[in-house]
Amino acid sequence: MTFRTIKTQKDHKAAMKVVDRLWNSKPGSPEAEQLEVLALLIEDYEKRHFPIAAPDPVEAIKFRMEQQGLTATDLAKVLGGRNRASEVLGRKRPLSIAMVKNLVRQWQIPAEALLAI
């Protein structure tokens, strides 16, 4: 099977059909190798045509709080006070480097999400 760069929506749709056919290929088989290459081509196309914006830092914090059942009091402990937590959640105070480090270490929020890079 010959692969080429996916350039159009039609190419993408055709590639997805091939993925469906190859999905349960035996690991290490030629079909599994084809699936892996095709997945990389599809990923490249989707990154170019359907980019995902970086999450907002406050939304990343709120998401983690919701996931873990954490409260504003828990956030205050991480950020160094109730006022700081309230100001960060209210978007009145940006995250400092120290706050980002604490959130990464204590809550395992990716730094990329907190720095919006």
BATORKOL-540966 format. One line per field, with one value per residue: z, x, y of N, C-alpha, C, O, CB in turn; residue in one letter; chain; residue number from 1. Coordinates in Angstrom, 3 decimals, decimal comma. Atoms other than C-alpha are relative to their C-alpha. Glycine has a CB too. Example, Ala and Ser with C-alpha at 12.3 -4.5 7.8 and 13.67 -1.06 7.14 Angstrom:
BEGIN
n.zz = c(0,000 -0,060)
n.xx = c(0,890 -0,820)
n.yy = c(-1,190 -1,190)
ca.zz = c(7,800 7,140)
ca.xx = c(12,300 13,670)
ca.yy = c(-4,500 -1,060)
c.zz = c(0,000 0,730)
c.xx = c(0,900 -0,770)
c.yy = c(1,200 1,090)
o.zz = c(0,665 0,899)
o.xx = c(1,936 -0,261)
o.yy = c(1,181 2,198)
cb.zz = c(1,246 -1,415)
cb.xx = c(-0,992 0,414)
cb.yy = c(0,027 0,462)
type = c(A S)
mol = c(A A)
seq = c(1 2)
//
This chain:
BEGIN
n.zz = c(0,000 0,100 -0,742 0,369 -0,916 0,046 0,307 0,117 -0,838 0,676 -0,357 -1,427 -0,120 0,541 -0,953 -1,168 0,389 -0,053 -1,424 -0,479 0,508 -0,585 -1,446 -0,846 0,566 -0,950 -0,241 0,708 1,363 0,988 -0,115 -1,174 0,421 0,856 -0,892 -0,727 0,936 0,346 -1,173 -0,021 1,064 -0,424 -1,088 0,611 0,679 -0,981 -0,699 0,891 0,388 -1,161 -1,169 -1,299 -0,744 -1,349 -0,982 -0,851 -1,297 -1,026 0,328 -0,345 -1,461 -0,316 0,461 -0,966 -1,229 0,234 0,120 -1,273 -1,091 -0,809 -0,276 -0,017 -1,184 0,425 0,885 -0,843 -0,615 1,030 0,512 -1,060 -0,671 0,545 0,914 1,254 0,724 0,500 1,072 1,158 0,588 0,550 1,072 -0,407 -0,301 0,803 -0,747 -0,104 0,244 -1,204 0,027 1,051 -0,513 -1,008 0,665 0,732 -0,969 -0,927 0,672 1,257 1,183 0,875 0,040 1,278 -0,158 -0,899 0,619 1,282 1,074)
n.xx = c(0,847 -0,748 0,601 -0,418 0,483 1,436 0,111 1,384 0,988 0,260 -1,131 0,146 1,102 -0,478 -0,980 0,737 0,593 -1,080 -0,265 1,045 -0,285 -1,244 0,000 -0,278 -1,136 -0,890 -1,213 -1,186 0,324 -0,089 1,195 -0,184 -0,961 0,744 0,879 -0,818 -0,387 1,221 0,388 -0,875 0,450 1,280 -0,306 -0,578 1,093 0,923 -0,671 -0,024 1,334 0,885 -0,850 0,654 -0,612 -0,465 1,047 -0,148 -0,526 1,049 0,860 -0,761 0,101 1,390 0,202 -0,636 0,785 1,202 -0,428 -0,460 0,885 -0,720 0,738 -0,781 -0,862 -1,146 -0,801 -0,652 -1,175 -1,025 -0,415 -0,520 0,987 1,355 0,112 -0,682 0,817 1,173 -0,425 -0,378 1,229 0,740 -0,831 -0,499 -1,425 -0,607 -0,774 -1,439 -0,800 0,116 1,326 -0,036 -0,788 0,797 1,100 -0,584 -0,468 1,012 1,227 -0,409 0,516 -1,146 -0,447 0,440 1,379 0,008 -0,737 0,678 -0,996)
n.yy = c(-1,175 -1,244 -1,099 -1,339 -1,019 -0,263 -1,421 -0,458 0,679 1,275 0,867 0,317 0,968 1,283 0,535 0,491 1,285 0,990 0,220 0,917 1,343 0,499 -0,269 1,166 0,736 0,666 -0,793 0,450 0,425 -1,087 -0,829 -0,858 -1,021 -0,925 -0,759 -0,970 -1,067 -0,722 -0,797 -1,176 -0,895 -0,567 -0,932 -1,196 -0,713 -0,549 -1,108 -1,157 -0,454 -0,100 -0,272 -0,128 -1,102 0,321 -0,291 -1,167 0,447 0,055 1,137 1,211 0,145 0,362 1,367 0,895 -0,055 0,803 1,402 0,543 -0,391 -0,977 -1,232 -1,237 0,100 0,813 -0,834 -1,016 0,636 0,153 -1,310 -0,854 -0,833 -0,042 -1,140 0,340 0,977 -0,711 -0,902 0,809 0,541 -1,131 -0,546 -1,311 0,177 1,072 0,991 -0,241 1,211 0,835 0,630 1,032 1,126 0,701 0,715 1,125 1,004 0,503 0,427 0,622 -0,679 -0,242 -1,392 -0,584 -0,468 -1,154 -1,095 -0,259 -0,045)
ca.zz = c(0,000 -0,907 1,372 0,592 2,475 3,332 1,751 1,431 3,376 0,786 1,423 5,175 4,825 2,684 5,181 8,041 6,137 5,806 9,532 10,256 8,114 9,733 13,315 14,758 12,971 14,735 16,413 14,356 11,187 7,927 8,428 11,887 10,377 7,747 10,459 12,381 9,327 8,379 11,920 11,726 8,410 9,807 12,939 10,806 8,701 11,746 13,520 10,474 9,743 13,180 15,631 19,295 21,190 24,422 27,446 29,519 32,786 34,980 33,124 33,595 37,350 37,487 35,485 37,895 40,856 39,346 38,483 41,977 43,998 45,206 46,658 46,682 50,165 48,673 45,998 48,644 50,312 47,028 46,014 49,415 50,640 50,128 48,537 45,979 45,063 44,693 42,573 40,318 39,814 39,196 36,659 38,643 39,392 37,001 38,129 39,409 38,662 42,268 41,888 38,647 40,262 43,191 40,909 38,799 41,815 44,037 41,570 38,572 36,188 33,133 33,123 29,461 30,481 33,198 31,085 28,003 25,681)
ca.xx = c(0,000 1,291 0,702 0,817 0,229 -3,403 -4,316 -8,080 -11,165 -11,781 -8,283 -8,948 -12,245 -10,618 -7,766 -10,237 -11,950 -8,604 -7,988 -11,327 -10,277 -6,831 -7,866 -7,658 -4,450 -2,110 0,746 3,930 2,092 2,451 -1,104 -0,247 2,731 0,460 -1,973 0,804 2,002 -1,539 -2,271 0,730 -0,476 -3,966 -2,575 -0,544 -3,579 -5,795 -3,215 -3,032 -6,759 -8,343 -5,949 -6,864 -6,251 -4,309 -6,604 -7,174 -5,167 -8,179 -10,294 -7,521 -7,594 -11,394 -11,346 -8,877 -10,941 -14,046 -12,199 -10,795 -13,669 -11,432 -12,701 -11,608 -10,216 -8,004 -6,872 -6,108 -3,725 -1,865 -1,769 -0,966 -4,218 -7,942 -7,610 -5,107 -7,290 -10,339 -8,426 -6,997 -10,395 -11,926 -9,185 -8,047 -4,597 -2,340 -0,611 2,904 5,720 5,513 1,772 2,342 5,045 2,756 -0,141 2,128 3,642 0,598 -2,259 -0,335 -1,775 0,510 2,590 1,642 -2,001 -1,173 1,195 -1,062 1,855)
ca.yy = c(0,000 3,451 6,411 10,095 13,299 13,929 17,268 17,374 16,441 13,717 12,295 12,417 10,569 7,875 7,492 7,090 4,269 2,480 2,969 1,279 -1,679 -1,957 -1,193 -4,724 -5,687 -8,074 -6,143 -6,336 -7,291 -5,343 -4,125 -2,784 -0,959 0,547 1,619 3,342 5,282 6,225 7,410 9,750 11,171 11,684 13,327 15,744 16,669 17,176 19,346 21,598 21,766 21,418 23,092 22,954 26,154 25,997 25,839 28,922 28,669 29,466 26,923 24,340 24,989 24,802 21,580 19,969 21,163 19,593 16,366 15,929 17,392 20,224 23,489 27,115 26,412 23,697 26,128 28,756 26,307 25,818 29,490 30,956 32,418 32,783 36,243 34,999 32,045 34,298 36,815 34,101 32,456 35,898 36,669 39,699 38,277 36,387 33,241 33,805 31,369 30,142 29,498 27,603 25,473 24,653 23,707 21,510 19,750 19,445 19,084 17,704 20,295 20,467 23,644 24,192 24,558 27,062 29,109 29,003 28,231)
c.zz = c(0,000 0,748 -0,547 0,999 -0,191 -0,161 -0,011 0,958 -0,594 0,316 1,442 0,194 -0,491 0,966 1,228 -0,295 0,060 1,449 0,573 -0,416 0,703 1,528 0,870 -0,546 1,110 0,184 -0,705 -1,426 -0,970 0,073 1,187 -0,308 -0,878 0,846 0,722 -0,896 -0,352 1,160 0,102 -1,068 0,372 1,098 -0,558 -0,671 1,016 0,798 -0,853 -0,262 1,161 1,259 1,265 0,773 1,382 0,996 0,770 1,368 1,090 -0,265 0,317 1,504 0,384 -0,402 0,988 1,302 -0,125 -0,047 1,359 1,180 0,946 0,121 -0,108 1,210 -0,324 -0,892 0,790 0,651 -0,997 -0,429 1,072 0,607 -0,740 -1,005 -1,346 -0,836 -0,629 -1,174 -1,255 -0,687 -0,635 -1,103 0,299 0,319 -0,899 0,909 0,019 -0,298 1,199 0,033 -1,022 0,493 1,020 -0,638 -0,776 0,973 0,790 -0,696 -1,342 -1,222 -0,901 -0,052 -1,278 0,096 0,855 -0,600 -1,337 -1,121 -1,014)
c.xx = c(0,894 -0,748 0,518 -0,599 -1,494 -0,168 -1,429 -0,903 -0,339 1,104 -0,130 -1,075 0,435 0,993 -0,693 -0,671 1,055 0,352 -1,030 0,295 1,215 0,000 0,395 1,145 0,859 1,263 1,214 -0,250 0,182 -1,201 0,105 0,989 -0,679 -0,912 0,771 0,396 -1,215 -0,465 0,846 -0,412 -1,310 0,226 0,557 -1,086 -0,916 0,615 -0,009 -1,390 -0,984 0,818 -0,831 0,732 0,434 -1,105 0,321 0,480 -1,072 -0,940 0,697 -0,080 -1,399 -0,291 0,600 -0,787 -1,246 0,340 0,256 -0,905 0,666 -0,807 0,921 0,933 1,235 0,925 0,759 1,258 1,159 0,563 0,489 -1,004 -1,321 -0,149 0,648 -0,829 -1,209 0,366 0,399 -1,257 -0,852 0,741 0,493 1,489 0,543 0,745 1,462 0,720 -0,110 -1,348 -0,035 0,761 -0,799 -1,132 0,518 0,376 -1,145 -1,251 0,257 -0,715 1,207 0,353 -0,466 -1,414 -0,066 0,702 -0,605 1,004 -0,287)
c.yy = c(1,240 1,090 1,316 0,979 0,207 1,506 0,522 -0,774 -1,374 -1,010 -0,483 -1,066 -1,382 -0,647 -0,574 -1,342 -1,112 -0,313 -0,967 -1,435 -0,614 -0,021 -1,200 -0,857 -0,586 0,844 -0,609 -0,442 1,171 0,947 0,962 1,112 1,044 0,896 1,087 1,173 0,855 0,879 1,266 1,012 0,692 1,034 1,311 0,841 0,684 1,146 1,264 0,573 0,174 0,279 0,175 1,080 -0,478 0,349 1,280 -0,468 -0,114 -1,182 -1,320 -0,261 -0,459 -1,447 -0,990 -0,022 -0,871 -1,487 -0,630 0,346 0,994 1,288 1,211 0,018 -0,824 0,816 1,059 -0,567 -0,105 1,365 0,966 0,954 0,056 1,146 -0,293 -0,957 0,683 0,907 -0,771 -0,536 1,098 0,733 1,421 -0,046 -1,097 -0,977 0,418 -1,310 -0,944 -0,718 -1,132 -1,218 -0,802 -0,806 -1,206 -1,113 -0,638 -0,539 -0,665 0,598 0,276 1,497 0,691 0,555 1,261 1,207 0,409 0,172 -1,080)
o.zz = c(0,729 0,621 -1,075 1,776 -1,318 0,694 0,157 1,529 0,137 0,586 1,746 0,934 0,133 1,179 1,746 0,592 0,500 1,790 1,312 0,366 0,940 2,139 1,821 -0,346 2,197 -0,802 -0,667 -2,175 -0,553 -0,149 1,101 0,158 -0,740 0,598 0,848 -0,481 -0,390 0,942 0,467 -0,816 0,113 1,080 -0,110 -0,491 0,850 1,156 -0,335 -0,388 1,027 2,201 1,234 1,016 1,964 0,811 0,936 1,893 1,851 0,665 0,730 1,932 1,184 0,308 1,337 1,913 0,792 0,537 1,621 2,311 2,150 -0,721 -0,289 1,143 0,101 -0,770 0,482 0,780 -0,619 -0,685 0,756 1,129 -1,954 -2,049 -2,396 -2,044 -1,791 -2,171 -2,366 -1,906 -1,619 -1,618 -0,611 0,445 -0,972 2,042 -1,005 -0,339 1,026 0,402 -0,756 0,321 0,989 -0,236 -0,823 0,742 0,932 -0,225 -2,012 -2,158 -0,424 -0,163 -1,257 -0,523 0,643 -0,252 -1,934 -1,858 -2,000)
o.xx = c(1,884 -1,963 1,627 -1,488 -1,989 0,260 -1,653 -0,519 -0,577 0,822 0,114 -0,882 0,123 0,955 -0,281 -0,775 0,769 0,623 -0,671 0,096 1,255 0,950 1,155 1,170 0,976 1,893 1,430 0,692 0,242 -1,070 -0,323 0,822 -0,434 -1,017 0,294 0,323 -1,126 -0,930 0,335 -0,415 -1,488 -0,376 0,169 -1,128 -1,272 -0,080 -0,166 -1,544 -1,989 0,794 -1,948 1,934 -0,154 -1,819 1,481 -0,059 -1,079 -1,363 0,048 -0,237 -1,554 -0,990 -0,034 -0,948 -1,600 -0,365 -0,160 -0,619 0,411 -1,652 2,132 2,016 2,338 2,148 1,911 2,262 2,324 1,759 1,045 -0,616 -1,392 -0,781 0,093 -0,977 -1,530 -0,354 0,110 -1,391 -1,550 0,260 0,731 2,135 -0,031 1,108 2,015 0,102 -0,209 -1,420 -0,560 0,302 -0,786 -1,390 -0,140 0,057 -1,212 -1,858 -0,683 -1,066 2,209 -0,526 -0,784 -1,726 -0,915 0,399 -0,196 0,967 0,439)
o.yy = c(1,300 1,235 1,396 0,632 0,220 2,282 1,721 -1,795 -2,335 -2,177 -1,650 -2,031 -2,396 -1,859 -1,612 -2,190 -2,225 -1,464 -1,884 -2,365 -1,821 -0,510 -1,020 -2,072 -0,019 1,228 -1,820 -0,702 2,327 2,150 2,113 2,239 2,242 2,097 2,214 2,330 2,082 1,997 2,325 2,217 1,882 2,107 2,390 2,058 1,850 2,097 2,370 1,787 0,872 -0,513 0,691 0,983 -1,389 1,335 1,657 -1,443 -1,082 -1,869 -2,281 -1,404 -1,382 -2,170 -1,985 -1,079 -1,611 -2,310 -1,758 -0,046 0,979 1,590 1,082 0,598 -0,479 0,741 1,366 0,134 0,022 1,503 2,018 1,999 -0,132 0,984 0,028 -0,772 0,433 0,963 -0,327 -0,430 0,855 1,742 2,214 0,994 -2,184 -0,658 0,819 -2,374 -2,158 -1,891 -2,212 -2,347 -2,032 -1,941 -2,246 -2,279 -1,859 -1,501 -1,093 -0,122 0,810 2,351 1,880 1,573 2,127 2,348 1,404 1,157 -1,210)
cb.zz = c(1,224 -1,479 1,509 -1,456 -0,203 1,295 -1,318 -1,449 0,141 -1,527 -0,193 0,814 -0,799 -1,392 0,422 0,439 -1,427 -0,760 0,780 -0,536 -1,517 -0,478 0,413 0,135 -0,903 -0,487 1,509 0,741 -0,073 -1,410 0,143 1,209 -0,753 -1,048 1,014 0,562 -1,290 -0,394 1,289 -0,210 -1,308 0,492 0,989 -1,025 -0,880 0,939 0,357 -1,308 -0,975 0,170 -0,239 0,786 0,125 0,340 0,977 0,110 0,462 0,034 -1,481 -0,445 0,714 -0,715 -1,390 0,263 0,329 -1,309 -0,855 0,279 0,772 -0,605 1,397 0,019 1,189 -0,742 -1,055 1,088 0,531 -1,217 -0,732 -0,515 0,171 1,135 0,620 0,284 0,942 1,121 0,470 0,424 1,065 1,089 -1,303 1,209 1,511 -1,067 -0,619 1,420 -0,271 1,273 -0,326 -1,297 0,632 1,006 -0,947 -0,811 0,966 0,952 -0,197 0,064 0,376 -1,419 0,111 -1,116 0,622 1,311 -0,191 0,097 0,557)
cb.xx = c(-0,964 0,224 0,297 -0,431 0,757 -0,741 0,626 -0,501 -1,284 -0,111 1,342 -0,351 -1,235 0,661 0,995 -1,054 -0,610 1,248 -0,020 -1,375 0,236 1,144 -1,361 -1,255 0,851 0,362 0,274 0,619 -1,452 0,107 -1,244 0,484 1,181 -0,832 -0,670 1,255 0,628 -1,107 0,139 1,464 -0,171 -0,957 1,008 1,085 -0,818 -0,457 1,451 0,643 -0,573 -0,832 0,850 -0,008 -0,982 1,322 -0,167 -1,337 1,076 -0,804 -0,404 1,485 0,341 -0,983 0,613 1,455 -0,391 -0,686 1,258 1,380 -0,445 1,384 -0,644 -0,933 -0,766 -0,475 -0,886 -0,973 -0,367 -0,579 -1,136 1,124 0,534 -1,027 0,636 1,370 -0,458 -0,641 1,166 0,931 -0,815 -0,329 -0,777 -0,776 0,232 0,967 -0,157 0,392 1,493 0,174 -1,092 0,651 1,309 -0,576 -0,761 1,241 0,987 -0,393 -0,909 -0,262 -0,779 -0,296 1,527 0,067 -0,864 0,652 1,450 -0,886 1,423)
cb.yy = c(-0,003 0,399 -0,120 0,346 1,318 -0,536 0,270 -0,156 0,865 0,209 0,746 1,274 0,482 0,204 1,093 1,030 0,090 0,509 1,341 0,426 0,046 0,834 0,470 -0,850 0,918 -1,438 0,111 -1,106 -0,547 -0,583 -0,882 -0,822 -0,642 -0,781 -0,928 -0,679 -0,599 -0,983 -0,832 -0,419 -0,775 -1,112 -0,631 -0,387 -0,974 -1,087 -0,384 -0,378 -0,961 -1,296 1,254 -1,360 1,189 0,769 -1,181 0,797 0,952 1,333 0,043 0,138 1,334 0,955 -0,196 0,430 1,452 0,428 -0,100 0,492 -1,226 0,291 -0,057 1,234 -0,627 -1,270 0,661 0,514 -1,403 -0,743 0,627 0,773 1,384 0,150 1,238 -0,613 -1,135 0,822 0,866 -1,170 -0,737 0,959 -0,005 0,511 -0,350 0,589 -1,416 0,553 0,366 0,857 1,044 0,550 0,500 0,999 0,945 0,453 0,638 1,092 1,178 -1,490 1,340 -0,527 0,074 -1,047 -1,097 -0,363 -0,392 1,245 -0,158)
type = c(M T F R T I K T Q K D H K A A M K V V D R L W N S K P G S P E A E Q L E V L A L L I E D Y E K R H F P I A A P D P V E A I K F R M E Q Q G L T A T D L A K V L G G R N R A S E V L G R K R P L S I A M V K N L V R Q W Q I P A E A L L A I)
mol = c(A A A A A A A A A A A A A A A A A A A A A A A A A A A A A A A A A A A A A A A A A A A A A A A A A A A A A A A A A A A A A A A A A A A A A A A A A A A A A A A A A A A A A A A A A A A A A A A A A A A A A A A A A A A A A A A A A A A A A)
seq = c(1 2 3 4 5 6 7 8 9 10 11 12 13 14 15 16 17 18 19 20 21 22 23 24 25 26 27 28 29 30 31 32 33 34 35 36 37 38 39 40 41 42 43 44 45 46 47 48 49 50 51 52 53 54 55 56 57 58 59 60 61 62 63 64 65 66 67 68 69 70 71 72 73 74 75 76 77 78 79 80 81 82 83 84 85 86 87 88 89 90 91 92 93 94 95 96 97 98 99 100 101 102 103 104 105 106 107 108 109 110 111 112 113 114 115 116 117)
//
